[in-house]
Amino acid sequence: MKNQKHRMQGFSILEAMAALMVLNLLCLGLMAWQLQAMQAQRQALALQQAVAMAQDLWHRMQVHPGAWQWYQLEMDGATPAGDCRQAACNAQQWAQADLGEWLNEWRQRLPQARARLQTTPGSDPVVDLLLAWPGVSESANPVGVPDCPASHNCWQTSWRP
């Protein structure tokens, strides 16, 4: 009788350990799900920033409609410089100073972000904007934007000035 009682106590310890293992696995699954949700939220916020910055650039270009052809930016090019607050500027200088301020704001909102802005000349000009920021997951560039840098998420838009 004494030996049988001892066996029953050992069996309940094994049950408790098995229950704890199941609980641990469940908690790990919940944590992985939470991490995916946080990454999706971070990606959504970055996309929201990209759209807001594209709208800001569009508004800036509307202020000086004659300067649209000087709003040009290469993906890895130098940041345009200039300061039209202290001295008078022509349309080209204004566009470059404005674009430099915009690019600094974009990089401040999303560190290591990049941008390419191309304006095609002609009777019906088109502005193409590609915004890229470091990817937060294995599936960077999920929408398949062409010319998106490796390990970056990208968003692209076009408009007529």
Secondary structure per residue as TSV (DSSP state, phi and psi in degrees):
chain	resnum	aa	ss	phi	psi
A	1	M	-	360.0	-43.5
A	2	K	H	-63.4	-40.1
A	3	N	H	-66.9	-38.1
A	4	Q	H	-68.5	-37.9
A	5	K	H	-64.9	-38.4
A	6	H	H	-64.0	-39.7
A	7	R	H	-64.1	-39.9
A	8	M	H	-64.9	-37.1
A	9	Q	H	-66.3	-40.5
A	10	G	H	-64.6	-37.4
A	11	F	H	-65.7	-38.8
A	12	S	H	-69.8	-29.7
A	13	I	H	-67.3	-40.9
A	14	L	H	-63.9	-39.3
A	15	E	H	-62.3	-43.8
A	16	A	H	-63.6	-41.3
A	17	M	H	-66.0	-39.8
A	18	A	H	-64.3	-40.8
A	19	A	H	-64.6	-39.5
A	20	L	H	-65.2	-37.6
A	21	M	H	-64.3	-43.1
A	22	V	H	-63.0	-42.7
A	23	L	H	-62.7	-41.7
A	24	N	H	-62.1	-44.0
A	25	L	H	-63.9	-39.3
A	26	L	H	-63.8	-42.9
A	27	C	H	-64.9	-39.2
A	28	L	H	-63.5	-40.1
A	29	G	H	-63.2	-42.2
A	30	L	H	-64.9	-38.5
A	31	M	H	-66.9	-40.3
A	32	A	H	-63.9	-40.8
A	33	W	H	-64.3	-40.7
A	34	Q	H	-63.5	-40.4
A	35	L	H	-62.9	-42.9
A	36	Q	H	-62.5	-40.4
A	37	A	H	-64.7	-39.8
A	38	M	H	-66.2	-40.3
A	39	Q	H	-65.0	-40.6
A	40	A	H	-64.3	-38.6
A	41	Q	H	-66.9	-41.8
A	42	R	H	-62.0	-41.2
A	43	Q	H	-65.3	-41.1
A	44	A	H	-64.1	-39.7
A	45	L	H	-66.6	-38.9
A	46	A	H	-65.6	-40.8
A	47	L	H	-65.0	-38.1
A	48	Q	H	-62.5	-40.8
A	49	Q	H	-63.6	-40.5
A	50	A	H	-62.7	-44.7
A	51	V	H	-64.1	-43.1
A	52	A	H	-62.4	-40.2
A	53	M	H	-70.3	-34.9
A	54	A	H	-64.7	-41.5
A	55	Q	H	-63.9	-40.5
A	56	D	H	-61.2	-44.1
A	57	L	H	-64.8	-41.2
A	58	W	H	-59.6	-43.8
A	59	H	H	-63.8	-41.0
A	60	R	H	-60.9	-40.8
A	61	M	H	-70.5	-27.4
A	62	Q	H	-71.7	-26.4
A	63	V	H	-65.8	-35.7
A	64	H	S	-124.0	78.0
A	65	P	G	-62.9	-23.8
A	66	G	G	-83.0	-3.7
A	67	A	G	-106.9	8.3
A	68	W	G	-59.3	-32.9
A	69	Q	G	-69.4	-15.2
A	70	W	G	-96.1	0.2
A	71	Y	-	-85.1	87.8
A	72	Q	-	-132.1	139.9
A	73	L	B	-152.1	127.7
A	74	E	-	-90.1	153.9
A	75	M	T	-57.6	-45.1
A	76	D	T	-115.3	21.6
A	77	G	-	-77.6	172.9
A	78	A	-	-70.9	152.9
A	79	T	-	-72.8	124.7
A	80	P	-	-59.5	144.9
A	81	A	-	-123.4	162.0
A	82	G	-	149.4	157.2
A	83	D	-	-141.4	107.8
A	84	C	-	-99.6	11.9
A	85	R	S	-83.9	-31.1
A	86	Q	S	-96.8	-24.3
A	87	A	S	-137.6	158.4
A	88	A	-	-70.5	141.8
A	89	C	-	-127.8	150.8
A	90	N	-	-83.1	178.7
A	91	A	H	-61.1	-39.7
A	92	Q	H	-67.2	-45.3
A	93	Q	H	-63.6	-39.6
A	94	W	H	-63.0	-45.1
A	95	A	H	-61.4	-43.1
A	96	Q	H	-67.3	-41.5
A	97	A	H	-64.9	-42.9
A	98	D	H	-63.6	-44.0
A	99	L	H	-65.6	-36.6
A	100	G	H	-63.6	-43.1
A	101	E	H	-62.8	-43.0
A	102	W	H	-62.6	-45.0
A	103	L	H	-64.6	-39.0
A	104	N	H	-63.4	-39.5
A	105	E	H	-64.5	-42.1
A	106	W	H	-61.2	-44.0
A	107	R	H	-71.7	-26.9
A	108	Q	H	-72.6	-40.2
A	109	R	H	-68.1	-40.2
A	110	L	S	-132.5	96.3
A	111	P	T	-54.5	143.5
A	112	Q	T	67.3	18.1
A	113	A	-	-75.9	154.8
A	114	R	E	-132.6	160.5
A	115	A	E	-149.3	149.1
A	116	R	E	-132.4	130.0
A	117	L	E	-128.7	120.0
A	118	Q	E	-128.0	130.7
A	119	T	E	-116.3	117.8
A	120	T	E	-84.6	127.9
A	121	P	-	-76.8	170.9
A	122	G	S	132.3	-174.3
A	123	S	S	-72.0	-24.2
A	124	D	S	-128.4	73.4
A	125	P	-	-67.0	152.7
A	126	V	E	-131.3	136.2
A	127	V	E	-102.0	124.3
A	128	D	E	-111.9	126.7
A	129	L	E	-123.1	126.6
A	130	L	E	-119.5	120.8
A	131	L	E	-111.9	134.4
A	132	A	E	-133.3	141.8
A	133	W	E	-142.0	154.4
A	134	P	E	-55.4	137.8
A	135	G	-	-70.2	146.2
A	136	V	S	-104.2	-1.3
A	137	S	S	-148.7	179.8
A	138	E	S	-66.4	-25.0
A	139	S	S	-97.1	51.9
A	140	A	-	-64.2	149.3
A	141	N	S	57.2	55.8
A	142	P	T	-66.6	-23.4
A	143	V	T	-91.1	-1.1
A	144	G	-	69.2	45.0
A	145	V	-	-70.7	125.7
A	146	P	T	-64.6	151.7
A	147	D	T	66.2	17.2
A	148	C	-	-76.1	128.3
A	149	P	-	-59.9	151.4
A	150	A	T	-59.6	144.9
A	151	S	T	57.2	30.6
A	152	H	E	-124.0	153.4
A	153	N	E	-97.4	143.1
A	154	C	E	-132.7	155.4
A	155	W	E	-142.4	135.8
A	156	Q	E	-130.7	143.7
A	157	T	E	-147.7	162.8
A	158	S	E	-139.5	152.5
A	159	W	E	-156.9	167.9
A	160	R	-	-104.2	128.9
A	161	P	-	-70.2	360.0
